[in-house]
Amino acid sequence: MIAAGQLVPDLALTDTDGVSYRLRDLYAESAVLIYFMRHTGCPVCNRHVQRLAASAARFTERGVTVLVAVPEDADTAARWASRKRLPFAVVRGTGRSPHETMELTRKLFGSMQQSGTVLIARGGEIRYLEVATVPTGGYSPRAADEAVVALEASAR
């Protein structure tokens, strides 16, 4: 299982516009916060994404790139992202899903995809990690904000 303090595995990502890139290229430029949704139809996950969108400017001001990772196919992800009009990229894995690469598995007899939040410092170290089987625990605005503040403090 991945943990805070470890180097993040590299992910091959494709956004909903079809642009492909590597996670390592993103964290070479800035800190990265990724929220992993259970699925695009999850109402709790959608509320978490709304909270992230409302805080997007604050993350950007602090030099943090925000991504939302979804486990669905490209068409489903693109339709969902188009409806949401988010201020950050919605990504899926190229090949293997980002959820699998980050060891966010399916629990409860394979019926429930885990969700979670990962904050990656420049250079690739995981500084904050929250993984949950129950979607209410997959994102905490306060905990994510505190992790970003701690990341800023350690950079000084």
Backbone as JSON Lines, residues from 0, in Angstrom:
{"i":0,"aa":"M","n":[0.85,-1.18,0.0],"ca":[0.0,0.0,0.0],"c":[0.89,1.24,0.0]}
{"i":1,"aa":"I","n":[0.53,2.22,-0.78],"ca":[1.28,3.46,-0.8],"c":[1.09,4.2,0.52]}
{"i":2,"aa":"A","n":[2.04,5.05,0.87],"ca":[1.96,5.77,2.13],"c":[2.63,7.14,2.0]}
{"i":3,"aa":"A","n":[2.23,8.05,2.88],"ca":[2.89,9.35,2.94],"c":[4.36,9.14,3.21]}
{"i":4,"aa":"G","n":[5.18,9.95,2.58],"ca":[6.63,9.84,2.73],"c":[7.29,9.04,1.61]}
{"i":5,"aa":"Q","n":[6.51,8.25,0.9],"ca":[7.04,7.47,-0.22],"c":[7.03,8.31,-1.5]}
{"i":6,"aa":"L","n":[7.81,7.86,-2.47],"ca":[7.72,8.45,-3.8],"c":[6.48,7.89,-4.48]}
{"i":7,"aa":"V","n":[5.77,8.75,-5.15],"ca":[4.54,8.34,-5.83],"c":[4.89,7.51,-7.07]}
{"i":8,"aa":"P","n":[4.11,6.47,-7.35],"ca":[4.34,5.76,-8.61],"c":[4.03,6.68,-9.78]}
{"i":9,"aa":"D","n":[4.75,6.53,-10.86],"ca":[4.46,7.36,-12.03],"c":[3.18,6.86,-12.69]}
{"i":10,"aa":"L","n":[2.38,7.78,-13.13],"ca":[1.14,7.45,-13.8],"c":[1.16,7.99,-15.22]}
{"i":11,"aa":"A","n":[0.71,7.18,-16.16],"ca":[0.47,7.66,-17.52],"c":[-0.99,8.08,-17.55]}
{"i":12,"aa":"L","n":[-1.23,9.36,-17.8],"ca":[-2.57,9.92,-17.72],"c":[-3.01,10.49,-19.06]}
{"i":13,"aa":"T","n":[-4.32,10.46,-19.27],"ca":[-4.93,11.1,-20.44],"c":[-6.09,11.93,-19.92]}
{"i":14,"aa":"D","n":[-6.12,13.21,-20.3],"ca":[-7.25,14.03,-19.86],"c":[-8.42,13.87,-20.82]}
{"i":15,"aa":"T","n":[-9.52,14.5,-20.49],"ca":[-10.74,14.32,-21.28],"c":[-10.69,14.99,-22.65]}
{"i":16,"aa":"D","n":[-9.64,15.77,-22.91],"ca":[-9.43,16.33,-24.24],"c":[-8.52,15.43,-25.08]}
{"i":17,"aa":"G","n":[-8.09,14.31,-24.49],"ca":[-7.23,13.37,-25.2],"c":[-5.75,13.65,-25.08]}
{"i":18,"aa":"V","n":[-5.37,14.64,-24.27],"ca":[-3.96,14.98,-24.08],"c":[-3.34,14.0,-23.08]}
{"i":19,"aa":"S","n":[-2.24,13.39,-23.46],"ca":[-1.55,12.43,-22.59],"c":[-0.33,13.07,-21.95]}
{"i":20,"aa":"Y","n":[-0.06,12.71,-20.72],"ca":[1.14,13.16,-20.04],"c":[1.46,12.23,-18.89]}
{"i":21,"aa":"R","n":[2.62,12.45,-18.29],"ca":[3.09,11.63,-17.17],"c":[2.98,12.43,-15.88]}
{"i":22,"aa":"L","n":[2.63,11.76,-14.81],"ca":[2.55,12.43,-13.52],"c":[3.89,13.03,-13.14]}
{"i":23,"aa":"R","n":[4.97,12.34,-13.43],"ca":[6.3,12.86,-13.07],"c":[6.59,14.21,-13.73]}
{"i":24,"aa":"D","n":[6.04,14.44,-14.91],"ca":[6.23,15.73,-15.58],"c":[5.47,16.83,-14.84]}
{"i":25,"aa":"L","n":[4.33,16.5,-14.27],"ca":[3.55,17.48,-13.51],"c":[4.23,17.83,-12.2]}
{"i":26,"aa":"Y","n":[4.65,16.83,-11.43],"ca":[5.26,17.15,-10.14],"c":[6.69,17.67,-10.27]}
{"i":27,"aa":"A","n":[7.24,17.64,-11.46],"ca":[8.53,18.31,-11.7],"c":[8.33,19.82,-11.7]}
{"i":28,"aa":"E","n":[7.11,20.26,-12.04],"ca":[6.79,21.69,-12.15],"c":[6.12,22.26,-10.9]}
{"i":29,"aa":"S","n":[5.28,21.48,-10.24],"ca":[4.52,21.99,-9.1],"c":[4.06,20.82,-8.23]}
{"i":30,"aa":"A","n":[3.56,21.15,-7.07],"ca":[2.9,20.13,-6.25],"c":[1.62,19.74,-6.99]}
{"i":31,"aa":"V","n":[1.15,18.52,-6.74],"ca":[-0.04,18.0,-7.41],"c":[-0.97,17.39,-6.38]}
{"i":32,"aa":"L","n":[-2.24,17.77,-6.43],"ca":[-3.26,17.15,-5.61],"c":[-4.2,16.39,-6.54]}
{"i":33,"aa":"I","n":[-4.34,15.1,-6.3],"ca":[-5.23,14.27,-7.11],"c":[-6.34,13.74,-6.23]}
{"i":34,"aa":"Y","n":[-7.57,13.97,-6.66],"ca":[-8.72,13.36,-6.0],"c":[-9.18,12.21,-6.89]}
{"i":35,"aa":"F","n":[-9.24,11.02,-6.32],"ca":[-9.66,9.81,-7.02],"c":[-11.12,9.54,-6.69]}
{"i":36,"aa":"M","n":[-11.98,9.7,-7.68],"ca":[-13.42,9.44,-7.5],"c":[-13.7,7.95,-7.54]}
{"i":37,"aa":"R","n":[-14.73,7.52,-6.82],"ca":[-15.21,6.13,-6.93],"c":[-15.73,5.9,-8.34]}
{"i":38,"aa":"H","n":[-16.58,6.78,-8.79],"ca":[-17.09,6.79,-10.16],"c":[-17.83,8.12,-10.36]}
{"i":39,"aa":"T","n":[-18.05,8.49,-11.59],"ca":[-18.63,9.81,-11.88],"c":[-20.08,9.93,-11.45]}
{"i":40,"aa":"G","n":[-20.75,8.83,-11.18],"ca":[-22.13,8.87,-10.71],"c":[-22.28,8.91,-9.21]}
{"i":41,"aa":"C","n":[-21.17,8.87,-8.48],"ca":[-21.22,8.88,-7.01],"c":[-21.58,10.28,-6.52]}
{"i":42,"aa":"P","n":[-22.74,10.44,-5.83],"ca":[-23.14,11.77,-5.38],"c":[-22.18,12.38,-4.36]}
{"i":43,"aa":"V","n":[-21.61,11.55,-3.5],"ca":[-20.67,12.06,-2.5],"c":[-19.39,12.53,-3.2]}
{"i":44,"aa":"C","n":[-18.89,11.75,-4.13],"ca":[-17.69,12.14,-4.88],"c":[-17.93,13.43,-5.66]}
{"i":45,"aa":"N","n":[-19.11,13.56,-6.22],"ca":[-19.44,14.79,-6.95],"c":[-19.45,16.0,-6.03]}
{"i":46,"aa":"R","n":[-19.91,15.85,-4.8],"ca":[-19.84,16.96,-3.83],"c":[-18.39,17.3,-3.5]}
{"i":47,"aa":"H","n":[-17.56,16.27,-3.36],"ca":[-16.13,16.53,-3.11],"c":[-15.52,17.31,-4.28]}
{"i":48,"aa":"V","n":[-15.87,16.95,-5.51],"ca":[-15.35,17.64,-6.68],"c":[-15.84,19.09,-6.7]}
{"i":49,"aa":"Q","n":[-17.08,19.33,-6.3],"ca":[-17.59,20.7,-6.22],"c":[-16.79,21.51,-5.2]}
{"i":50,"aa":"R","n":[-16.47,20.9,-4.07],"ca":[-15.66,21.6,-3.06],"c":[-14.26,21.9,-3.61]}
{"i":51,"aa":"L","n":[-13.68,20.95,-4.31],"ca":[-12.37,21.19,-4.93],"c":[-12.44,22.33,-5.94]}
{"i":52,"aa":"A","n":[-13.49,22.33,-6.74],"ca":[-13.65,23.4,-7.75],"c":[-13.79,24.76,-7.07]}
{"i":53,"aa":"A","n":[-14.52,24.81,-5.97],"ca":[-14.69,26.07,-5.24],"c":[-13.36,26.57,-4.66]}
{"i":54,"aa":"S","n":[-12.43,25.66,-4.4],"ca":[-11.13,26.01,-3.83],"c":[-10.02,26.07,-4.87]}
{"i":55,"aa":"A","n":[-10.35,25.9,-6.13],"ca":[-9.33,25.79,-7.18],"c":[-8.39,26.99,-7.21]}
{"i":56,"aa":"A","n":[-8.92,28.2,-7.07],"ca":[-8.08,29.39,-7.12],"c":[-7.06,29.39,-5.98]}
{"i":57,"aa":"R","n":[-7.5,28.96,-4.8],"ca":[-6.58,28.9,-3.65],"c":[-5.46,27.91,-3.9]}
{"i":58,"aa":"F","n":[-5.8,26.75,-4.48],"ca":[-4.75,25.77,-4.78],"c":[-3.78,26.34,-5.81]}
{"i":59,"aa":"T","n":[-4.3,26.97,-6.85],"ca":[-3.45,27.54,-7.9],"c":[-2.52,28.61,-7.33]}
{"i":60,"aa":"E","n":[-3.06,29.48,-6.47],"ca":[-2.24,30.52,-5.84],"c":[-1.1,29.92,-5.03]}
{"i":61,"aa":"R","n":[-1.31,28.75,-4.5],"ca":[-0.29,28.08,-3.69],"c":[0.61,27.18,-4.53]}
{"i":62,"aa":"G","n":[0.45,27.2,-5.82],"ca":[1.32,26.43,-6.7],"c":[0.99,24.95,-6.76]}
{"i":63,"aa":"V","n":[-0.28,24.61,-6.55],"ca":[-0.7,23.21,-6.56],"c":[-1.58,22.96,-7.78]}
{"i":64,"aa":"T","n":[-1.21,21.97,-8.58],"ca":[-2.02,21.54,-9.7],"c":[-3.03,20.51,-9.2]}
{"i":65,"aa":"V","n":[-4.3,20.72,-9.51],"ca":[-5.35,19.8,-9.07],"c":[-5.81,18.95,-10.25]}
{"i":66,"aa":"L","n":[-5.98,17.67,-10.0],"ca":[-6.51,16.73,-10.98],"c":[-7.62,15.91,-10.33]}
{"i":67,"aa":"V","n":[-8.59,15.5,-11.11],"ca":[-9.58,14.54,-10.65],"c":[-9.42,13.31,-11.51]}
{"i":68,"aa":"A","n":[-9.17,12.16,-10.87],"ca":[-9.01,10.89,-11.57],"c":[-10.31,10.1,-11.5]}
{"i":69,"aa":"V","n":[-10.74,9.62,-12.63],"ca":[-11.97,8.82,-12.71],"c":[-11.63,7.44,-13.28]}
{"i":70,"aa":"P","n":[-12.36,6.41,-12.84],"ca":[-12.05,5.06,-13.34],"c":[-12.78,4.69,-14.62]}
{"i":71,"aa":"E","n":[-13.67,5.55,-15.11],"ca":[-14.48,5.22,-16.27],"c":[-13.69,5.29,-17.59]}
{"i":72,"aa":"D","n":[-14.37,4.84,-18.65],"ca":[-13.8,4.89,-19.99],"c":[-13.74,6.35,-20.47]}
{"i":73,"aa":"A","n":[-13.05,6.57,-21.57],"ca":[-12.81,7.93,-22.07],"c":[-14.1,8.67,-22.4]}
{"i":74,"aa":"D","n":[-15.06,8.02,-23.03],"ca":[-16.3,8.7,-23.41],"c":[-17.11,9.12,-22.18]}
{"i":75,"aa":"T","n":[-17.24,8.24,-21.22],"ca":[-17.98,8.56,-20.0],"c":[-17.3,9.7,-19.25]}
{"i":76,"aa":"A","n":[-15.99,9.63,-19.13],"ca":[-15.23,10.68,-18.44],"c":[-15.39,12.03,-19.15]}
{"i":77,"aa":"A","n":[-15.32,12.04,-20.47],"ca":[-15.43,13.29,-21.23],"c":[-16.83,13.89,-21.11]}
{"i":78,"aa":"R","n":[-17.86,13.06,-21.18],"ca":[-19.23,13.58,-21.02],"c":[-19.42,14.18,-19.63]}
{"i":79,"aa":"W","n":[-18.94,13.49,-18.62],"ca":[-19.08,13.97,-17.25],"c":[-18.33,15.29,-17.07]}
{"i":80,"aa":"A","n":[-17.08,15.35,-17.53],"ca":[-16.27,16.56,-17.39],"c":[-16.9,17.73,-18.14]}
{"i":81,"aa":"S","n":[-17.47,17.47,-19.3],"ca":[-18.12,18.53,-20.08],"c":[-19.31,19.12,-19.31]}
{"i":82,"aa":"R","n":[-20.07,18.28,-18.66],"ca":[-21.21,18.78,-17.88],"c":[-20.76,19.58,-16.67]}
{"i":83,"aa":"K","n":[-19.64,19.19,-16.06],"ca":[-19.18,19.83,-14.82],"c":[-18.43,21.13,-15.06]}
{"i":84,"aa":"R","n":[-17.78,21.27,-16.21],"ca":[-17.01,22.5,-16.53],"c":[-16.06,22.87,-15.39]}
{"i":85,"aa":"L","n":[-15.19,21.96,-15.07],"ca":[-14.29,22.13,-13.93],"c":[-13.08,22.99,-14.29]}
{"i":86,"aa":"P","n":[-12.5,23.66,-13.29],"ca":[-11.32,24.5,-13.54],"c":[-10.01,23.72,-13.51]}
{"i":87,"aa":"F","n":[-10.09,22.41,-13.55],"ca":[-8.9,21.56,-13.55],"c":[-9.17,20.34,-14.42]}
{"i":88,"aa":"A","n":[-8.12,19.61,-14.71],"ca":[-8.22,18.47,-15.62],"c":[-8.87,17.26,-14.94]}
{"i":89,"aa":"V","n":[-9.65,16.55,-15.73],"ca":[-10.19,15.25,-15.35],"c":[-9.38,14.23,-16.14]}
{"i":90,"aa":"V","n":[-8.81,13.26,-15.43],"ca":[-7.89,12.32,-16.07],"c":[-8.32,10.88,-15.81]}
{"i":91,"aa":"R","n":[-7.83,10.04,-16.67],"ca":[-7.96,8.6,-16.51],"c":[-6.62,8.01,-16.88]}
{"i":92,"aa":"G","n":[-6.44,6.77,-16.58],"ca":[-5.16,6.13,-16.89],"c":[-5.02,5.81,-18.35]}
{"i":93,"aa":"T","n":[-3.78,5.77,-18.8],"ca":[-3.46,5.29,-20.13],"c":[-3.01,3.86,-19.93]}
{"i":94,"aa":"G","n":[-3.84,2.93,-20.3],"ca":[-3.57,1.52,-20.0],"c":[-4.21,1.18,-18.67]}
{"i":95,"aa":"R","n":[-3.42,1.02,-17.67],"ca":[-3.88,0.7,-16.31],"c":[-4.56,1.93,-15.69]}
{"i":96,"aa":"S","n":[-5.59,1.71,-14.88],"ca":[-6.27,2.86,-14.27],"c":[-5.39,3.5,-13.2]}
{"i":97,"aa":"P","n":[-5.52,4.82,-13.01],"ca":[-4.74,5.47,-11.96],"c":[-5.09,4.9,-10.59]}
{"i":98,"aa":"H","n":[-6.32,4.49,-10.39],"ca":[-6.73,3.9,-9.11],"c":[-5.91,2.64,-8.82]}
{"i":99,"aa":"E","n":[-5.77,1.78,-9.82],"ca":[-4.99,0.55,-9.65],"c":[-3.53,0.87,-9.35]}
{"i":100,"aa":"T","n":[-2.96,1.8,-10.08],"ca":[-1.55,2.15,-9.89],"c":[-1.31,2.69,-8.48]}
{"i":101,"aa":"M","n":[-2.28,3.44,-7.96],"ca":[-2.15,4.02,-6.61],"c":[-2.67,3.08,-5.53]}
{"i":102,"aa":"E","n":[-3.01,1.84,-5.93],"ca":[-3.47,0.8,-5.01],"c":[-4.79,1.15,-4.31]}
{"i":103,"aa":"L","n":[-5.63,1.89,-4.98],"ca":[-6.99,2.12,-4.53],"c":[-7.83,1.01,-5.17]}
{"i":104,"aa":"T","n":[-8.19,0.04,-4.37],"ca":[-8.79,-1.17,-4.89],"c":[-10.31,-1.15,-4.76]}
{"i":105,"aa":"R","n":[-10.9,-2.23,-5.16],"ca":[-12.35,-2.43,-5.0],"c":[-12.54,-3.29,-3.75]}
{"i":106,"aa":"K","n":[-13.29,-2.77,-2.8],"ca":[-13.52,-3.47,-1.52],"c":[-14.94,-4.0,-1.48]}
{"i":107,"aa":"L","n":[-15.3,-4.58,-0.36],"ca":[-16.63,-5.15,-0.15],"c":[-17.0,-6.11,-1.28]}
{"i":108,"aa":"F","n":[-16.21,-7.19,-1.37],"ca":[-16.43,-8.22,-2.38],"c":[-16.31,-7.68,-3.8]}
{"i":109,"aa":"G","n":[-15.47,-6.68,-3.98],"ca":[-15.21,-6.11,-5.3],"c":[-16.29,-5.18,-5.81]}
{"i":110,"aa":"S","n":[-17.2,-4.77,-4.93],"ca":[-18.32,-3.95,-5.4],"c":[-18.13,-2.45,-5.21]}
{"i":111,"aa":"M","n":[-17.16,-2.03,-4.38],"ca":[-17.03,-0.6,-4.09],"c":[-15.6,-0.13,-4.32]}
{"i":112,"aa":"Q","n":[-15.44,0.73,-5.33],"ca":[-14.14,1.32,-5.65],"c":[-13.74,2.29,-4.54]}
{"i":113,"aa":"Q","n":[-12.51,2.19,-4.06],"ca":[-12.03,3.15,-3.07],"c":[-11.83,4.51,-3.73]}
{"i":114,"aa":"S","n":[-11.99,5.55,-2.94],"ca":[-11.7,6.91,-3.37],"c":[-10.59,7.45,-2.48]}
{"i":115,"aa":"G","n":[-10.08,8.62,-2.82],"ca":[-9.03,9.17,-1.98],"c":[-8.42,10.43,-2.54]}
{"i":116,"aa":"T","n":[-7.56,11.01,-1.71],"ca":[-6.87,12.24,-2.05],"c":[-5.38,12.05,-1.81]}
{"i":117,"aa":"V","n":[-4.57,12.49,-2.76],"ca":[-3.12,12.38,-2.65],"c":[-2.52,13.75,-2.96]}
{"i":118,"aa":"L","n":[-1.66,14.23,-2.07],"ca":[-0.9,15.46,-2.32],"c":[0.55,15.07,-2.53]}
{"i":119,"aa":"I","n":[1.06,15.46,-3.68],"ca":[2.43,15.09,-4.08],"c":[3.27,16.36,-4.15]}
{"i":120,"aa":"A","n":[4.37,16.37,-3.44],"ca":[5.28,17.51,-3.46],"c":[6.08,17.51,-4.76]}
{"i":121,"aa":"R","n":[6.63,18.69,-5.08],"ca":[7.57,18.73,-6.21],"c":[8.64,17.7,-5.93]}
{"i":122,"aa":"G","n":[8.98,16.92,-6.93],"ca":[9.95,15.86,-6.75],"c":[9.32,14.5,-6.56]}
{"i":123,"aa":"G","n":[8.02,14.45,-6.23],"ca":[7.33,13.17,-6.21],"c":[7.04,12.53,-4.88]}
{"i":124,"aa":"E","n":[7.39,13.18,-3.77],"ca":[7.1,12.58,-2.46],"c":[5.62,12.79,-2.1]}
{"i":125,"aa":"I","n":[4.99,11.73,-1.65],"ca":[3.6,11.82,-1.19],"c":[3.63,12.49,0.18]}
{"i":126,"aa":"R","n":[2.97,13.63,0.3],"ca":[2.95,14.37,1.56],"c":[1.65,14.2,2.32]}
{"i":127,"aa":"Y","n":[0.6,13.83,1.62],"ca":[-0.7,13.63,2.27],"c":[-1.43,12.56,1.48]}
{"i":128,"aa":"L","n":[-2.07,11.66,2.21],"ca":[-2.8,10.57,1.58],"c":[-4.01,10.23,2.42]}
{"i":129,"aa":"E","n":[-5.14,10.21,1.79],"ca":[-6.39,9.78,2.44],"c":[-7.07,8.81,1.49]}
{"i":130,"aa":"V","n":[-7.24,7.58,1.94],"ca":[-7.9,6.55,1.14],"c":[-9.1,6.06,1.93]}
{"i":131,"aa":"A","n":[-10.23,5.89,1.24],"ca":[-11.45,5.48,1.94],"c":[-12.27,4.53,1.08]}
{"i":132,"aa":"T","n":[-12.88,3.59,1.74],"ca":[-13.83,2.72,1.07],"c":[-15.2,3.38,1.05]}
{"i":133,"aa":"V","n":[-15.56,4.05,2.14],"ca":[-16.8,4.81,2.2],"c":[-16.48,6.2,1.64]}
{"i":134,"aa":"P","n":[-17.21,6.65,0.63],"ca":[-16.82,7.87,-0.09],"c":[-16.77,9.15,0.75]}
{"i":135,"aa":"T","n":[-17.48,9.21,1.86],"ca":[-17.43,10.42,2.68],"c":[-16.02,10.68,3.21]}
{"i":136,"aa":"G","n":[-15.2,9.65,3.32],"ca":[-13.85,9.81,3.84],"c":[-12.78,10.04,2.8]}
{"i":137,"aa":"G","n":[-13.16,10.16,1.53],"ca":[-12.17,10.27,0.46],"c":[-11.57,11.64,0.26]}
{"i":138,"aa":"Y","n":[-12.22,12.67,0.79],"ca":[-11.69,14.03,0.66],"c":[-12.14,14.86,1.85]}
{"i":139,"aa":"S","n":[-11.18,15.49,2.5],"ca":[-11.47,16.43,3.58],"c":[-10.88,17.77,3.18]}
{"i":140,"aa":"P","n":[-11.73,18.78,2.92],"ca":[-11.19,20.09,2.53],"c":[-10.22,20.64,3.57]}
{"i":141,"aa":"R","n":[-10.54,20.5,4.84],"ca":[-9.67,21.03,5.88],"c":[-8.33,20.3,5.93]}
{"i":142,"aa":"A","n":[-8.37,18.97,5.87],"ca":[-7.13,18.2,5.92],"c":[-6.26,18.47,4.69]}
{"i":143,"aa":"A","n":[-6.88,18.58,3.51],"ca":[-6.12,18.88,2.29],"c":[-5.5,20.26,2.38]}
{"i":144,"aa":"D","n":[-6.26,21.23,2.87],"ca":[-5.74,22.58,3.02],"c":[-4.57,22.61,4.01]}
{"i":145,"aa":"E","n":[-4.72,21.91,5.13],"ca":[-3.63,21.85,6.12],"c":[-2.38,21.2,5.52]}
{"i":146,"aa":"A","n":[-2.58,20.18,4.7],"ca":[-1.44,19.51,4.06],"c":[-0.73,20.45,3.09]}
{"i":147,"aa":"V","n":[-1.49,21.26,2.36],"ca":[-0.88,22.22,1.44],"c":[-0.12,23.29,2.22]}
{"i":148,"aa":"V","n":[-0.68,23.77,3.33],"ca":[0.0,24.76,4.16],"c":[1.31,24.17,4.72]}
{"i":149,"aa":"A","n":[1.26,22.92,5.17],"ca":[2.46,22.26,5.68],"c":[3.51,22.09,4.56]}
{"i":150,"aa":"L","n":[3.03,21.79,3.37],"ca":[3.93,21.65,2.22],"c":[4.62,22.97,1.92]}
{"i":151,"aa":"E","n":[3.85,24.07,1.96],"ca":[4.42,25.41,1.74],"c":[5.46,25.72,2.8]}
{"i":152,"aa":"A","n":[5.15,25.42,4.05],"ca":[6.07,25.72,5.17],"c":[7.37,24.95,5.01]}
{"i":153,"aa":"S","n":[7.29,23.7,4.57],"ca":[8.5,22.89,4.43],"c":[9.35,23.34,3.26]}
{"i":154,"aa":"A","n":[8.75,24.03,2.3],"ca":[9.49,24.51,1.13],"c":[10.31,25.77,1.43]}
{"i":155,"aa":"R","n":[9.98,26.41,2.54],"ca":[10.69,27.67,2.87],"c":[12.04,27.43,3.45]}
